[in-house]
Amino acid sequence: MDPNDIINKLHYLLSPSLPLHFPNTTPMPIPIPALPMTAVSFPVPFPGNSSSTSDEAEEDHQAAHHHHHRQQQQQQQLLLINERKRRRMISNRESARRSRMRKQRQLDELWSQVVWLREENRRLSEGLARASEVGDTASQENARLKEEVSILRGMLADMQLDTTFSTLGDLEDVSCDDVAALVMAEPSE
């Protein structure tokens, strides 16, 4: 057989861009016709073996059906998984939104408490300042009154001494006989 005949029969294995060159031949490009697009054909069963071929075809059909069924199940499982993921994502977003709202409410309550406590602190500080001022005024008044009492006691003591001395001074005019008569006139016990 001529090598060029073999090459022509195997032309579908070669790329049309590759030049062909064999020893003992002159290099020349071989035109390769384009291959027609044809459907793949399966071997024709032999007449005596038709039941095994139909069984094989039935098995192939069942295998294809099972394969298709498995693919549908896998797609349904993927859809189910994706739906669960989508629901979980929505649930997580909603949970995060509720959590943010709860934290915002807590923060608002804390700020409200801060404002109230600052106002209460200011009010109590002012009350303490007023009470301290009143206490200082009372302490000063108390000290002044104590000093006045001390002065008045001193004056009273001086007055009592003056009265005693003035009574004693009146006694100078009394004679000894008058004193003796007074003493005698008093009833004795």
Summary of the structure (lengths in Angstrom):
residues: 189
radius of gyration: 66.3
end to end distance: 187.2
largest distance: 197.1
contacts: 320
relative contact order: 0.02
helix: 77%
strand: 0%
